[in-house]
Amino acid sequence: MKICLNDEIFSIVSDVVTAENREAFVIGGWVRDCILKRDHPDKDIDIVVLGSGIEIARKCARRIDRNIKVTVFKNFGTAMFRWKDYEIEFVGARKESYDRSSRKPVVENGTLGDDQKRRDFTINALAICLNRERFGEFLDPFDGISDLKNKIIRTPLEPNQTFSDDPLRMMRAIRFAAQLNFTIEKKTLKSISDNAARISIVSKERIVTELNKMIMCNHPSNGFSLLEKTGLLAIIFPELDNLKGVDKKEGKGHKDNFIHSIKVLDNISIQTDNLWLRWAALLHDIAKPVTKKYSTDTGWSFHGHEFIGSKMIPDIFRNLKLPLNEKMKYVQKLVDLHLRPIVLSQEEVTDSAIRRLLFEAGDDIDDLMLLCEADITSKNEAKKLKHLENFRYVRNKLKEIEEKDALRNFQPPVDGQEIISAFGIKPGKEVGIIKNAIREAILDGIIPNSHEDARKLMIRKGKELGLTPKNKSIS
């Protein structure tokens, strides 16, 4: 079997290795995606060379453009460079052995067969020869082509050995299953459960990279369901694992908040590719286990879970090695506010309530509304349609108030410095009292969001506090 390789990079590599009397093969994700004809194929091209991959990488880069920078990782025997849309990595064929306490292998030179054996899954062990006389020849020692056709994730060697050697492969198996909509072969899946505890030797950074890729799948719930089923979730993300299960008292039960949360994640994924909005969807109910209460009169409640949940976000981000910056604050904000539009949709919507929502959400109001709509997971179609209709009304009111009052990312028309200058006072509590009075008056619709009206209120409020304007003409 031969594969047609049309990309220019393969012709260049072929010319170089043929001239050098060496053998080289493209292997791994690019080959897999080429055969699957994926819409968004892997842009990382892995080239295995029999001998020094670093030397061939340098010669290929020089053949393309002498200004291309080649990055060399001597400890790993690899070199890479970027060209066009691709990141091309060259490595010498190798075999590996592992110590149980580390993911870092002891590496020795090896054959192509050795290199294919060390691959994580049969579908990633596929190789295509790049030498001129065998150009396009397909090499598949573990029948990965059948696994591609049957949509199966399976390890080339015994799964216990594969996962014990490098436990990150357990995360990758689940991520590929979610990404490609494949099934993990029964023996391989059992081995993940059996070896789940080994994930503890993997760095949080590598784990969260896989989690992010899982979250960005079309149906991320598939991945999170497998993480829960295999026991990995309880180890890597206990806060999310704690959501699962249903308690019952006096015949009353609540919904399974884990299943609900990953369904909300699926719903939002239809609407957006924003990774952090997807994280907010996954975490919006994260505090329900710690706020859960039962009352004979009202049944199950989770009062304050949105506020407590927002307070949990920094620790979750810190533990998972996610960024502790504006992205974290964005997720915090959406978790904190996610009930506000829902409450508004269930009662008479006042202009004041809409103004306050616009003031607090700012530019994230549209993302917040997407989250709230994704949060509707009821199987009762009539109930779902009623909620969506109510949200449409809230959206219209938001647009109407925003056009009239310009409250998105609200900045007070009168700032602290103007108050200090107007009354000739020093910074102090009076300044804060006047600023708050102006903000509340605008949000309650008592005065328009304009400098003139805010300044008049400033003078009036200042006088109530016993302050005297420096300029008598404005008194």
URRA-V383762 format. One record per pair of residues at least 4 apart in sequence whose C-alpha atoms are under 6 Angstrom apart, sorted by the first residue. I is the first residue (numbers start at 1). J is the second residue. Records with the same first field share a line. If there is no record, write none. Layout:
# URRA-V383762
I = J ; J
This chain:
# URRA-V383762
1 = 138
2 = 136 ; 137 ; 138
3 = 136
10 = 14
14 = 18 ; 130 ; 131 ; 132
17 = 21 ; 22
18 = 131
23 = 49 ; 50
24 = 48 ; 49 ; 130
25 = 47 ; 48 ; 128 ; 129 ; 130
26 = 46 ; 47 ; 127 ; 128
27 = 31 ; 46 ; 126 ; 127
28 = 124 ; 125 ; 126
29 = 124
30 = 34 ; 42 ; 45
33 = 37 ; 38 ; 41
43 = 86
44 = 86 ; 87 ; 88
45 = 88
46 = 89
47 = 90
48 = 90 ; 91 ; 92 ; 93
49 = 53 ; 92 ; 93
50 = 92 ; 93
51 = 92
52 = 92
53 = 90 ; 91 ; 92
54 = 78 ; 79
57 = 90
62 = 66
70 = 80 ; 81
71 = 79 ; 80
72 = 79
73 = 78 ; 79
78 = 90 ; 91
79 = 89 ; 90
80 = 88 ; 89
81 = 87 ; 88
82 = 86 ; 87
93 = 110 ; 111 ; 112 ; 115
94 = 108 ; 109 ; 110 ; 115
95 = 107 ; 108 ; 110 ; 114 ; 115
96 = 105 ; 106 ; 107
97 = 105 ; 106
98 = 105 ; 165
103 = 166
110 = 114
116 = 125
119 = 125
120 = 155
121 = 154 ; 155 ; 156
122 = 142 ; 144 ; 154 ; 155 ; 156
123 = 144
126 = 140
127 = 138 ; 139
128 = 136 ; 137 ; 138
129 = 135 ; 136 ; 137
130 = 135
131 = 135
147 = 151 ; 152
151 = 182
152 = 182 ; 183 ; 184
153 = 184 ; 185
154 = 185
155 = 159
159 = 163 ; 188
160 = 164 ; 191
161 = 165
163 = 167 ; 169
167 = 198 ; 199
169 = 173
170 = 192
172 = 176
174 = 223
175 = 179 ; 214
176 = 180
177 = 181 ; 182 ; 183
178 = 222 ; 223
179 = 217
184 = 189
191 = 195
192 = 196
193 = 230
196 = 232
204 = 320
205 = 321
208 = 212
214 = 220
215 = 220
219 = 266
221 = 225 ; 262
227 = 232 ; 233
228 = 233
233 = 237 ; 241
234 = 238 ; 241
243 = 257 ; 258
244 = 256 ; 257 ; 258
245 = 256
246 = 254 ; 256
247 = 253
248 = 252 ; 253
257 = 261
261 = 282
264 = 374 ; 375
265 = 281 ; 282
267 = 374
268 = 374
280 = 284 ; 331
284 = 335
286 = 309
287 = 305 ; 308 ; 309
288 = 292 ; 302 ; 305
291 = 302 ; 305
292 = 301 ; 302
293 = 300 ; 301
294 = 299 ; 300
295 = 299
305 = 309
306 = 335 ; 336
307 = 336
310 = 332 ; 335 ; 336
314 = 318
315 = 319
317 = 321 ; 322
324 = 328
326 = 330
334 = 338
344 = 349
345 = 390 ; 391
352 = 443 ; 444
355 = 443
356 = 443
357 = 361
358 = 362 ; 408
359 = 407 ; 408 ; 410
361 = 365
362 = 408 ; 409
398 = 402
401 = 405
402 = 406 ; 407
405 = 449
413 = 451
418 = 422
420 = 424 ; 425
422 = 469 ; 470
423 = 468 ; 469 ; 470
440 = 444
441 = 446 ; 447
442 = 446 ; 447 ; 448 ; 449
451 = 455
457 = 461
458 = 462
462 = 467
463 = 467
